[in-house]
């Protein structure tokens, strides 16, 4: 199993330099980002059953990864809000 670094304090995220972040929200153990290009990226600890990262599996991730479902459906992320075990993304078609 991959080691996931869960930190109880703020930490820098290493995002690709070509992405410009417009919105960020933090949950209890995960982070979601919306870029100026309207992409949604999520990362963190999911505990294996809540799926708050929005990826096709329930794996945890140290680095935010693009939510592929939104891109595949042609949905543009506009806003993101994280709760303790949830992530809400406002999208436009």
C-alpha positions as CSV (number, residue, x, y, z in Angstrom):
1,X,0.0,0.0,0.0
2,X,1.2,3.5,-0.8
3,X,2.2,5.8,2.1
4,X,-0.2,8.8,2.4
5,X,1.1,11.7,4.5
6,X,-1.8,13.0,6.6
7,X,-0.8,16.3,8.1
8,X,-2.8,18.2,10.7
9,X,-1.3,21.5,9.6
10,X,-1.1,23.5,6.4
11,X,1.2,22.2,3.7
12,X,2.2,23.4,0.2
13,X,0.6,21.5,-2.7
14,X,2.9,20.8,-5.6
15,X,0.7,21.5,-8.6
16,X,1.8,21.6,-12.3
17,X,3.1,25.1,-13.1
18,X,0.7,25.5,-16.0
19,X,-2.4,25.4,-13.7
20,X,-3.7,28.6,-12.3
21,X,-5.8,28.0,-9.2
22,X,-8.9,30.1,-8.8
23,X,-10.7,28.3,-5.8
24,X,-9.6,26.0,-3.0
25,X,-11.5,24.3,-0.3
26,X,-10.4,22.0,2.5
27,X,-12.3,19.2,4.2
28,X,-11.2,17.4,7.3
29,X,-8.7,15.2,5.5
30,X,-8.9,16.3,1.8
31,X,-8.5,19.3,-0.5
32,X,-10.2,20.3,-3.7
33,X,-9.0,22.9,-6.2
34,X,-10.7,24.6,-9.2
35,X,-8.4,26.0,-11.8
36,X,-9.0,29.1,-14.1
37,X,-9.4,26.5,-16.9
38,X,-12.4,25.1,-14.9
39,X,-10.8,21.8,-14.0
40,X,-11.4,20.2,-10.6
41,X,-8.6,18.5,-8.8
42,X,-8.9,16.6,-5.5
43,X,-6.5,14.9,-3.1
44,X,-6.1,13.6,0.4
45,X,-7.2,10.8,2.6
46,X,-10.6,9.2,1.9
47,X,-10.8,6.4,4.4
48,X,-11.8,4.0,1.7
49,X,-15.5,4.4,1.8
50,X,-16.8,8.0,1.3
51,X,-15.4,8.8,-2.2
52,X,-15.2,12.5,-1.5
53,X,-12.3,12.9,-4.0
54,X,-14.7,12.0,-6.9
55,X,-12.3,9.6,-8.5
56,X,-13.4,6.2,-9.8
57,X,-11.8,4.4,-6.8
58,X,-11.7,5.2,-3.1
59,X,-7.9,5.4,-3.0
60,X,-6.1,8.2,-1.1
61,X,-3.7,10.6,-2.9
62,X,-1.0,12.9,-1.5
63,X,-1.2,15.0,-4.7
64,X,-4.4,16.5,-6.1
65,X,-5.5,14.7,-9.3
66,X,-8.0,15.9,-11.9
67,X,-11.5,14.6,-11.5
68,X,-11.7,12.8,-14.8
69,X,-15.5,12.2,-14.7
70,X,-16.2,16.0,-14.9
71,X,-13.8,16.4,-17.9
72,X,-15.2,13.3,-19.7
73,X,-18.8,14.6,-19.3
74,X,-17.8,18.1,-20.6
75,X,-18.6,19.7,-17.3
76,X,-16.7,22.9,-16.2
77,X,-16.0,23.3,-12.5
78,X,-16.9,26.8,-11.3
79,X,-17.0,26.5,-7.5
80,X,-15.9,23.9,-4.9
81,X,-16.9,23.5,-1.2
82,X,-15.5,20.7,1.0
83,X,-17.3,19.4,4.1
84,X,-15.8,17.0,6.7
85,X,-16.5,13.9,4.5
86,X,-17.9,15.5,1.3
87,X,-17.0,17.6,-1.7
88,X,-19.5,19.7,-3.6
89,X,-18.6,21.0,-7.0
90,X,-20.8,23.5,-8.9
91,X,-20.4,22.8,-12.7
92,X,-21.5,24.3,-16.0
93,X,-22.2,22.3,-19.1
